[in-house]
Amino acid sequence: MMEWGTTAFALSEVLEYAALGSEGAVRYDLVAWWGGAENRVWAKADGAQRTNEPTGNTVLQLGYGRLISAYWDAQAGVALDFGYGELGSSVRPSLALGLQGLAPGWFEVEPTLLVSASGDVSVNLTAAYDLLLTQRLVLQPRIESLVAVQQVPERGVGSGLNDLELAVRLRYEVLRELAPYVGIVWERRFGETASWARTAGLDPSELLIVAGLRLWL
């Protein structure tokens, strides 16, 4: 018998406003689960929305997670990659297979393999570490990256390393469940992805100042 609990948990790991010169964007990385220690249903949302125009993207994931060791969950489900803007919208469904847990040194690591309905394969990696400066002040370095096997020009995805995001966020835990933060985020596109960004009038490298709120329930 598979043991299911009735605990629910929700976390906004990233919920912030990012300054982009004269523009701005709301960025988010949200996760929720329902279940117990061994079996869970996961839901995730990761994306950004420009504040001065109806342009943005978000990736929604829904899946099942199974505890495979003391610190690791194996997850399987579906992902829907939405892109929208003045020229229209699109969605790409994918099979999502991943792991989530703590690597040695207490690094939070989340690698995810995505296989689209068209057979395109990519890997998304997120890793973060919480450094306690005081009992309430926490510094979190964080890295995100996407590597694709095939190019998908209509979505601005090139083959190989697509992008890299390095971030440092400093939060103050008013409560364990409530922590405002400020930070710096550096984003860089590479290869074909950078070339397509330039063609679209975008800068392949950006440095962002962010302010946000980390919440969990």
Secondary structure in CASP SS format (residue, H / E / C, confidence):
PFRMAT SS
TARGET T0000
AUTHOR 0000-0000-0000
METHOD secondary structure of the structure
MODEL  1
M C 1.00
M C 1.00
E C 1.00
W C 1.00
G C 1.00
T C 1.00
T E 1.00
A E 1.00
F E 1.00
A E 1.00
L E 1.00
S E 1.00
E E 1.00
V E 1.00
L E 1.00
E E 1.00
Y E 1.00
A E 1.00
A E 1.00
L E 1.00
G C 1.00
S C 1.00
E E 1.00
G E 1.00
A E 1.00
V E 1.00
R E 1.00
Y E 1.00
D E 1.00
L E 1.00
V E 1.00
A E 1.00
W E 1.00
W E 1.00
G E 1.00
G C 1.00
A C 1.00
E C 1.00
N E 1.00
R E 1.00
V E 1.00
W E 1.00
A E 1.00
K E 1.00
A E 1.00
D E 1.00
G E 1.00
A E 1.00
Q E 1.00
R E 1.00
T C 1.00
N C 1.00
E C 1.00
P C 1.00
T C 1.00
G E 1.00
N E 1.00
T E 1.00
V E 1.00
L E 1.00
Q E 1.00
L E 1.00
G E 1.00
Y E 1.00
G E 1.00
R E 1.00
L E 1.00
I C 1.00
S C 1.00
A C 1.00
Y C 1.00
W E 1.00
D E 1.00
A E 1.00
Q E 1.00
A E 1.00
G E 1.00
V E 1.00
A E 1.00
L E 1.00
D E 1.00
F E 1.00
G E 1.00
Y E 1.00
G E 1.00
E C 1.00
L C 1.00
G E 1.00
S E 1.00
S E 1.00
V E 1.00
R E 1.00
P E 1.00
S E 1.00
L E 1.00
A E 1.00
L E 1.00
G E 1.00
L E 1.00
Q E 1.00
G E 1.00
L E 1.00
A E 1.00
P C 1.00
G C 1.00
W C 1.00
F E 1.00
E E 1.00
V E 1.00
E E 1.00
P E 1.00
T E 1.00
L E 1.00
L E 1.00
V E 1.00
S E 1.00
A C 1.00
S C 1.00
G C 1.00
D C 1.00
V E 1.00
S E 1.00
V E 1.00
N E 1.00
L E 1.00
T E 1.00
A E 1.00
A E 1.00
Y C 1.00
D C 1.00
L E 1.00
L E 1.00
L C 1.00
T C 1.00
Q C 1.00
R C 1.00
L E 1.00
V E 1.00
L E 1.00
Q E 1.00
P E 1.00
R E 1.00
I E 1.00
E E 1.00
S E 1.00
L E 1.00
V E 1.00
A E 1.00
V C 1.00
Q C 1.00
Q C 1.00
V E 1.00
P H 1.00
E H 1.00
R H 1.00
G C 1.00
V E 1.00
G C 1.00
S C 1.00
G E 1.00
L E 1.00
N E 1.00
D E 1.00
L E 1.00
E E 1.00
L E 1.00
A E 1.00
V E 1.00
R E 1.00
L E 1.00
R E 1.00
Y E 1.00
E C 1.00
V C 1.00
L E 1.00
R C 1.00
E C 1.00
L E 1.00
A E 1.00
P E 1.00
Y E 1.00
V E 1.00
G E 1.00
I E 1.00
V E 1.00
W E 1.00
E E 1.00
R E 1.00
R E 1.00
F C 1.00
G H 1.00
E H 1.00
T H 1.00
A H 1.00
S H 1.00
W H 1.00
A H 1.00
R H 1.00
T H 1.00
A C 1.00
G C 1.00
L C 1.00
D C 1.00
P C 1.00
S E 1.00
E E 1.00
L E 1.00
L E 1.00
I E 1.00
V E 1.00
A E 1.00
G E 1.00
L E 1.00
R E 1.00
L E 1.00
W E 1.00
L C 1.00
END
